[in-house]
Amino acid sequence: MSHTHVAGSIHADVASAAPHWLAVPTDVNALLPRLWSRNVAKNDSGELTIAGLTATGIAERVGTCAYVVDEDDLRARAREFADAFTGWGVYYAGKSLLCKAVARWVTEEGLGLDVCTGGELAVALAAGVDPERIGLHGNNKSSEEITSALRAGVGRIIVDSDDEITRLIKIGEELDVEPTLMVRVTTGVEAHTHEYISTAHEDQKFGFSIAGGQAEAALRRIHDHPRLRLVGIHSHIGSQIFDADGFEVAARRTLRLHAQFAQETGVELPELDLGGGFGIAYTSQDTPSTPQQLADALNRIVTAECAALGVQVPHLSIEPGRSISGPAAFALYRVGTVKRVLLDGGASRLYVAVDGGMSDNIRTALYAAEYSATLASRRSDAPPALARVVGKHCEGGDIVVRDEFLPADIGPGDLLAVPAAGAYSRSMASNYNHVPRPPMVSVKDGTITTLIRRETIDDLLALDVG
């Protein structure tokens, strides 16, 4: 299926059949393990279970819709990156999913933390994260955000513009500190992802262009200023990337800049960050690499390039986010209405409306992202039916799962679970149509812990001071 502008694709797809990658399941109740956290299964009654609790029991305790996080799974994924990338700096990309508990979990498992706004920085500091293990991103950092970061003593700031360098000089002088900086560069590499989430081609808002000479100029400006401490170069090529091909080209171009800077200044910068963007499985068509496969490939690429350029291998770092938080959580919904819509050629589709939608997961509407779903409250003996899971919002593009086979007898009151909801669902949630945002709970050893409470109508009215 081609991904075009969201309104066009959503409305045009109504008359089409299931996409080529979506096979009719032999058992509509079965789970595809790679889509789910490791403690998710189905019991003999067909109920979805996680870490000793049923989806029905969770819904009775916390209501729907809700984000349900498998704490042990998220911690395990963080550890796997730390172990695979031994000797590297591994910074969890907080933008994918961040609250105080998650910040503590990932740092307890040996990771640093990447934040990109003052709000994310405040959460990290409130969680007790060592500021030295925090990196601050952002293409338009305010003076207040830079001041907060420098006062806290963050370990590094990733510089994104000449205006930001000017601010750093001024604020560094005012605070009598020397900011530790990396320069974000654009390498001209476009990852194999949807255009809206590819971030390394030249015509975009992030970083300094290598090809245009801006990256070299930024490195020299920082290096030549006595108040600034330049430690390295940063590159990020996109999101939802399944292999190392794009990283190979980006690393080659970034290391050429690294070597050129060393030749001109006599200084080999000590660090290189290759960013993140490692993909996960949202549907049966996705086949992501493991952390160890990524580590092996990236180590091989960087070692070979440094040898060819005659430079030492710098201290390397990466920033996985989605690949840690994404599979560790699912979204739990309750079905409200079901409609059968006739399609061309005699086919039909079930429109399954749930008690959430684009306010708790905007990615399907924003990126035409694909998701999967399963009936979570019971086993069904009904045949599979092509379905579309939609939300409750007053918007034609309010789709949660575009294409999935669900039991033909799915109906009001059933629970539905959507896997891989840990990354960006809560982070990008909104109050569209004045719908309160759902809670996020964690499950561990049969115990539910509220990480972020459910918003209420009173919360919404409290902000409306008119």
Secondary structure, DSSP 4 states (H G I P E B T S, - for coil): -----HHHHHHHGGGS---TT-PPPS-TT---GGGS-TTEEE-TTSBEEETTEEHHHHHHHH-SSEEEEEHHHHHHHHHHHHHHTTTSEEEEETTSS--HHHHHHHHHTT-EEEE-SHHHHHHHHHTT--GGGEEE--SS--HHHHHHHHHHT-SEEEE--HHHHHHHHHHHHHHT---EEEEEEE-S---SS-GGG---SSSSSSSEETTTTHHHHHHHHHHH-TT-EEEEEEE---SSB-SSHHHHHHHHHHHHHHHHHHHHHS---SEEE----B---SSTT--PPPHHHHHHHHHHHHHHHHHHHT-PPPEEEE---HHHHGGGEEEEEEEEEEEEEE-GGG-EEEEEEES--TTT--HHHHH------EE-BS---SPEEEEEEE-SSS-TT-EEEEEEEEETT--TT-EEEESS-SSSTTTT---GGGPPPPPEEEEETTEEEEEEPPP-HHHHHHH---
